[in-house]
């Protein structure tokens, strides 16, 4: 990525912003995270404000001068937004085009027409994985849940048999596959190659989503045997359209950025000569910004125009897509600020010192740190951002493939056991009409399976690569 990297920022801070020892730094980290957790859970404070206050608290507990803490936080916020802000915006536009044009419905209806009976859970996981590529997890849930409820009701299926595969597809994409915000920030923080991370992420994601989706849903349906709640089945989102884009055109538009980034990764591996003409071209068209921008521009014709959108409606769609992501951008940016405060305080070096004594592999350490932050804060994105900042020094001497695997290990840890401090937990509970216990037995267990299976696959790949 072309943005100012975390490593560059850390290198610019020639010495830590505080001279505190490892014990004080350790206490400061726990205190900073505790402040964030209490503000989010007990006082219901917005994550952006909680992360900002937590960063200042961390600096104070570590004995750093307030001015230095503020400088670290703002530098981290700025570099994070510079690195992923435009990509998040482009992803939101593409997702909105997909939803409003009826393209998402077209994919769903086409696949469902060819699937029935035992094939339905596999169809749902396929739909969710495809739809989840360009969409935020929350947007994907809102888009797919109506389909899940309709399929469960129409086919008289257990809601868990259909719902768990769809949720697994969305969750795996969110945690492991760029251009989702968490993986993008981790790639930036750890200096990993985006194309290689994407390729390895797909390798890990496919078996993970099969185990946590269609296979686990058999048991989830036995543990929690419920029907789709009538009151939660809404109208289909695109019934007001006279026509909608074709299945082929919609699928091609969604997969365009992924294909461009994968082509760049393959050329980088095969050619490996930055001066070669082909690699120069693929370096440009395969950069995440250009790949997503190309998909958005193409989508305006293949999705928007195909659905009969006028220029004015296209403009309105783009405008409406950007407003909801303001909060996401601020949370991701503040998470980057918290991460940079951790780094500049010398916490990364402290973790490095401790890890030498623990004899814990870097991949497992990254996963454990992400798990701890995920359990504490409830946010997969915050866990990914913070854990990536903490283990950034470990990636300095890693090969390209192992740096990518560290990104995936951190992403896997960030999905571990979603519970009552996670917004996604309540979203799933309310949409599926479950109580807290039922949500834990299905959704929370599914998230844990995704996290553990992903880690196992990452560790196996590290042995092969």
Secondary structure, DSSP 8 states (H G I E B T S, - for coil): --S--HHHHHHHS-S-S----HHHHHHHHHHHHHHHHHHHHTS---HHHHHHHHHHHHHHHTT--HHHHHHHHHHHHHHHHHHHHHHHHHHHHHHHHHHHTTHHHHHHHHHHHT--GGGHHHHHHHHHHHHHTTS-HHHHHHHHHHHHHHHHHHTT--HHHHHHHHHHHHHHHHHHSTTSHHHHHHHHHHT--HHHHHHHHHHHHHHHHHIIIIIHHHHHHHHS-----GGG----TTTT-S----HHHHHHHHHHHHHHHHHHHHHHHHT--TTSHHHHHHHHHTSHHHHHHHHHHHHIIIIIGGGT--HHHHHHHHHHHHHTTHHHHHHHHHHHHHHHHHHHTTHHHHHHHHHHHHT--HHHHHHHHHHHHHHHH--HHHHHHHHHHHHGGGGTT--HHHHHHHHHHHHHHTTS---TT-HHHHHHHHHHT--HHHHIIIIIHHHHHHHHHHHHHHHHHHHH-
